[in-house]
Amino acid sequence: MPERRTVALVTLGCARNEVDSEELAGRLEADGWQLVEDAEEADVAVVNTCGFVEAAKKDSVDALLEANDLKGHGRTQAVVAVGCMAERYGKELAEALPEADGVLGFDDYADISDRLQTILNGGIHASHTPRDR
């Protein structure tokens, strides 16, 4: 039996992000992913970003960069941004932060397992484009 894929959810910002991370965790576990606490132990680090409070936006970018630093030094193969910053800035965030292997909007949550697997397999999932842009 192949080793289970692992994912770490790094949650920043408000209570909504906590709820969203719980939803994502449930979806991923149901699809066979193993949740780990430490991004260093994960195949994929998913950073649930905040896009409204300046300090939290900076924390979100810092967390994405820190997760990216893990690539090539251990197990971590991909870094994915989700959450309000990814929803609000989408493609713009992807262009400004090429260290993120994926920028997924809220519409991607239902298919989060497939999206992460595509990214892990070296595929590209089009970055989220906000509806108002």
Secondary structure, DSSP 8 states (H G I E B T S, - for coil): -----EEEEEE-SSHHHHHHHHHHHHHHHHTT-EE-S-GGG-SEEEEEE--SSHHHHHHHHHHHHHHHHHTTSSS--EEEEEEHHHHHHHHHHHHH-TT-SEE--GGGGGGHHHHHHHHHTT--------TT-
